[in-house]
Amino acid sequence: MDTGIVSSFSPVSREGLGRFIETVVAVEFLRRKSYGLQKWEINYWKDHQQREVDFVIREGMKVHQLIQVTCASDIRTREVGCIN
């Protein structure tokens, strides 16, 4: 996937920037998985209260990393505050 093609036909708006960055991160994870981290499982998590984690990196049942991607300026309120 080439995100440059998308942005050349449709400039990224402020609202779409978060999704664009998530796509860039997802492409990078898939690239790394194809170059030697085949055991990685890349998932998304969301609970009944609509709290979410963009990327959950696992090997089997073991969670290695939780990754939240954002371009929000108020990260503490929007992203970290939801875990309390």
CNS distance restraints for C-alpha pairs under 8 A (distance, minus, plus):
assign (resid   1 and name CA) (resid  27 and name CA) 7.08 0.50 0.50
assign (resid   2 and name CA) (resid   6 and name CA) 7.30 0.50 0.50
assign (resid   3 and name CA) (resid   7 and name CA) 6.40 0.50 0.50
assign (resid   3 and name CA) (resid  20 and name CA) 7.77 0.50 0.50
assign (resid   3 and name CA) (resid  23 and name CA) 7.86 0.50 0.50
assign (resid   3 and name CA) (resid  24 and name CA) 7.11 0.50 0.50
assign (resid   4 and name CA) (resid   8 and name CA) 6.07 0.50 0.50
assign (resid   5 and name CA) (resid   9 and name CA) 6.59 0.50 0.50
assign (resid   6 and name CA) (resid  10 and name CA) 6.01 0.50 0.50
assign (resid   6 and name CA) (resid  11 and name CA) 7.81 0.50 0.50
assign (resid   7 and name CA) (resid  11 and name CA) 4.87 0.50 0.50
assign (resid   7 and name CA) (resid  12 and name CA) 6.02 0.50 0.50
assign (resid  12 and name CA) (resid  16 and name CA) 5.84 0.50 0.50
assign (resid  12 and name CA) (resid  17 and name CA) 5.99 0.50 0.50
assign (resid  12 and name CA) (resid  20 and name CA) 7.54 0.50 0.50
assign (resid  13 and name CA) (resid  17 and name CA) 6.09 0.50 0.50
assign (resid  14 and name CA) (resid  18 and name CA) 7.92 0.50 0.50
assign (resid  16 and name CA) (resid  20 and name CA) 6.21 0.50 0.50
assign (resid  17 and name CA) (resid  21 and name CA) 6.14 0.50 0.50
assign (resid  17 and name CA) (resid  71 and name CA) 7.26 0.50 0.50
assign (resid  18 and name CA) (resid  22 and name CA) 6.18 0.50 0.50
assign (resid  18 and name CA) (resid  69 and name CA) 7.50 0.50 0.50
assign (resid  18 and name CA) (resid  70 and name CA) 5.86 0.50 0.50
assign (resid  18 and name CA) (resid  71 and name CA) 5.81 0.50 0.50
assign (resid  19 and name CA) (resid  23 and name CA) 6.16 0.50 0.50
assign (resid  20 and name CA) (resid  24 and name CA) 6.40 0.50 0.50
assign (resid  21 and name CA) (resid  25 and name CA) 6.28 0.50 0.50
assign (resid  21 and name CA) (resid  69 and name CA) 7.25 0.50 0.50
assign (resid  21 and name CA) (resid  70 and name CA) 7.65 0.50 0.50
assign (resid  21 and name CA) (resid  71 and name CA) 7.99 0.50 0.50
assign (resid  22 and name CA) (resid  26 and name CA) 6.08 0.50 0.50
assign (resid  22 and name CA) (resid  54 and name CA) 7.74 0.50 0.50
assign (resid  22 and name CA) (resid  69 and name CA) 6.10 0.50 0.50
assign (resid  22 and name CA) (resid  70 and name CA) 7.87 0.50 0.50
assign (resid  23 and name CA) (resid  27 and name CA) 6.11 0.50 0.50
assign (resid  24 and name CA) (resid  28 and name CA) 6.32 0.50 0.50
assign (resid  25 and name CA) (resid  29 and name CA) 6.28 0.50 0.50
assign (resid  25 and name CA) (resid  69 and name CA) 8.00 0.50 0.50
assign (resid  26 and name CA) (resid  30 and name CA) 6.21 0.50 0.50
assign (resid  27 and name CA) (resid  31 and name CA) 6.10 0.50 0.50
assign (resid  28 and name CA) (resid  32 and name CA) 6.20 0.50 0.50
assign (resid  29 and name CA) (resid  33 and name CA) 6.09 0.50 0.50
assign (resid  29 and name CA) (resid  42 and name CA) 7.82 0.50 0.50
assign (resid  30 and name CA) (resid  34 and name CA) 6.22 0.50 0.50
assign (resid  31 and name CA) (resid  35 and name CA) 6.39 0.50 0.50
assign (resid  32 and name CA) (resid  36 and name CA) 6.73 0.50 0.50
assign (resid  32 and name CA) (resid  37 and name CA) 6.26 0.50 0.50
assign (resid  33 and name CA) (resid  37 and name CA) 4.31 0.50 0.50
assign (resid  33 and name CA) (resid  38 and name CA) 5.09 0.50 0.50
assign (resid  33 and name CA) (resid  39 and name CA) 7.66 0.50 0.50
assign (resid  33 and name CA) (resid  40 and name CA) 6.35 0.50 0.50
assign (resid  34 and name CA) (resid  38 and name CA) 6.19 0.50 0.50
assign (resid  39 and name CA) (resid  59 and name CA) 5.70 0.50 0.50
assign (resid  39 and name CA) (resid  60 and name CA) 7.81 0.50 0.50
assign (resid  40 and name CA) (resid  57 and name CA) 6.39 0.50 0.50
assign (resid  40 and name CA) (resid  58 and name CA) 5.65 0.50 0.50
assign (resid  40 and name CA) (resid  59 and name CA) 5.18 0.50 0.50
assign (resid  41 and name CA) (resid  56 and name CA) 7.92 0.50 0.50
assign (resid  41 and name CA) (resid  57 and name CA) 5.77 0.50 0.50
assign (resid  41 and name CA) (resid  58 and name CA) 5.05 0.50 0.50
assign (resid  41 and name CA) (resid  59 and name CA) 6.00 0.50 0.50
assign (resid  41 and name CA) (resid  60 and name CA) 7.52 0.50 0.50
assign (resid  42 and name CA) (resid  55 and name CA) 6.39 0.50 0.50
assign (resid  42 and name CA) (resid  56 and name CA) 5.77 0.50 0.50
assign (resid  42 and name CA) (resid  57 and name CA) 4.93 0.50 0.50
assign (resid  42 and name CA) (resid  58 and name CA) 6.57 0.50 0.50
assign (resid  43 and name CA) (resid  54 and name CA) 7.86 0.50 0.50
assign (resid  43 and name CA) (resid  55 and name CA) 5.60 0.50 0.50
assign (resid  43 and name CA) (resid  56 and name CA) 4.92 0.50 0.50
assign (resid  43 and name CA) (resid  57 and name CA) 6.49 0.50 0.50
assign (resid  43 and name CA) (resid  58 and name CA) 7.85 0.50 0.50
assign (resid  44 and name CA) (resid  52 and name CA) 7.62 0.50 0.50
assign (resid  44 and name CA) (resid  53 and name CA) 6.12 0.50 0.50
assign (resid  44 and name CA) (resid  54 and name CA) 5.34 0.50 0.50
assign (resid  44 and name CA) (resid  55 and name CA) 5.10 0.50 0.50
assign (resid  44 and name CA) (resid  56 and name CA) 5.78 0.50 0.50
assign (resid  45 and name CA) (resid  52 and name CA) 5.43 0.50 0.50
assign (resid  45 and name CA) (resid  53 and name CA) 5.19 0.50 0.50
assign (resid  45 and name CA) (resid  54 and name CA) 6.76 0.50 0.50
assign (resid  45 and name CA) (resid  55 and name CA) 7.38 0.50 0.50
assign (resid  45 and name CA) (resid  56 and name CA) 7.03 0.50 0.50
assign (resid  46 and name CA) (resid  50 and name CA) 5.91 0.50 0.50
assign (resid  46 and name CA) (resid  51 and name CA) 5.51 0.50 0.50
assign (resid  46 and name CA) (resid  52 and name CA) 4.19 0.50 0.50
assign (resid  46 and name CA) (resid  53 and name CA) 6.53 0.50 0.50
assign (resid  47 and name CA) (resid  51 and name CA) 5.58 0.50 0.50
assign (resid  47 and name CA) (resid  52 and name CA) 6.58 0.50 0.50
assign (resid  51 and name CA) (resid  82 and name CA) 6.90 0.50 0.50
assign (resid  53 and name CA) (resid  66 and name CA) 6.75 0.50 0.50
assign (resid  53 and name CA) (resid  67 and name CA) 6.52 0.50 0.50
assign (resid  53 and name CA) (resid  68 and name CA) 5.57 0.50 0.50
assign (resid  54 and name CA) (resid  66 and name CA) 7.80 0.50 0.50
assign (resid  54 and name CA) (resid  67 and name CA) 6.09 0.50 0.50
assign (resid  54 and name CA) (resid  68 and name CA) 5.11 0.50 0.50
assign (resid  54 and name CA) (resid  69 and name CA) 6.48 0.50 0.50
assign (resid  55 and name CA) (resid  65 and name CA) 7.96 0.50 0.50
assign (resid  55 and name CA) (resid  66 and name CA) 5.90 0.50 0.50
assign (resid  55 and name CA) (resid  67 and name CA) 5.02 0.50 0.50
assign (resid  55 and name CA) (resid  68 and name CA) 6.53 0.50 0.50
assign (resid  56 and name CA) (resid  63 and name CA) 7.03 0.50 0.50
assign (resid  56 and name CA) (resid  64 and name CA) 7.75 0.50 0.50
assign (resid  56 and name CA) (resid  65 and name CA) 5.98 0.50 0.50
assign (resid  56 and name CA) (resid  66 and name CA) 4.78 0.50 0.50
assign (resid  56 and name CA) (resid  67 and name CA) 6.43 0.50 0.50
assign (resid  57 and name CA) (resid  63 and name CA) 5.97 0.50 0.50
assign (resid  57 and name CA) (resid  64 and name CA) 5.54 0.50 0.50
assign (resid  57 and name CA) (resid  65 and name CA) 5.17 0.50 0.50
assign (resid  57 and name CA) (resid  66 and name CA) 6.46 0.50 0.50
assign (resid  58 and name CA) (resid  62 and name CA) 5.50 0.50 0.50
assign (resid  58 and name CA) (resid  63 and name CA) 4.37 0.50 0.50
assign (resid  58 and name CA) (resid  64 and name CA) 5.45 0.50 0.50
assign (resid  58 and name CA) (resid  65 and name CA) 7.25 0.50 0.50
assign (resid  59 and name CA) (resid  63 and name CA) 6.61 0.50 0.50
assign (resid  59 and name CA) (resid  64 and name CA) 7.30 0.50 0.50
assign (resid  68 and name CA) (resid  79 and name CA) 7.85 0.50 0.50
assign (resid  70 and name CA) (resid  75 and name CA) 7.76 0.50 0.50
assign (resid  72 and name CA) (resid  78 and name CA) 7.68 0.50 0.50
assign (resid  74 and name CA) (resid  78 and name CA) 6.30 0.50 0.50
assign (resid  75 and name CA) (resid  79 and name CA) 5.27 0.50 0.50
assign (resid  75 and name CA) (resid  80 and name CA) 6.67 0.50 0.50
assign (resid  76 and name CA) (resid  80 and name CA) 4.82 0.50 0.50
assign (resid  76 and name CA) (resid  81 and name CA) 5.76 0.50 0.50
assign (resid  77 and name CA) (resid  81 and name CA) 4.82 0.50 0.50
assign (resid  77 and name CA) (resid  82 and name CA) 7.52 0.50 0.50
assign (resid  78 and name CA) (resid  82 and name CA) 6.87 0.50 0.50
assign (resid  79 and name CA) (resid  83 and name CA) 8.00 0.50 0.50
assign (resid  80 and name CA) (resid  84 and name CA) 7.84 0.50 0.50
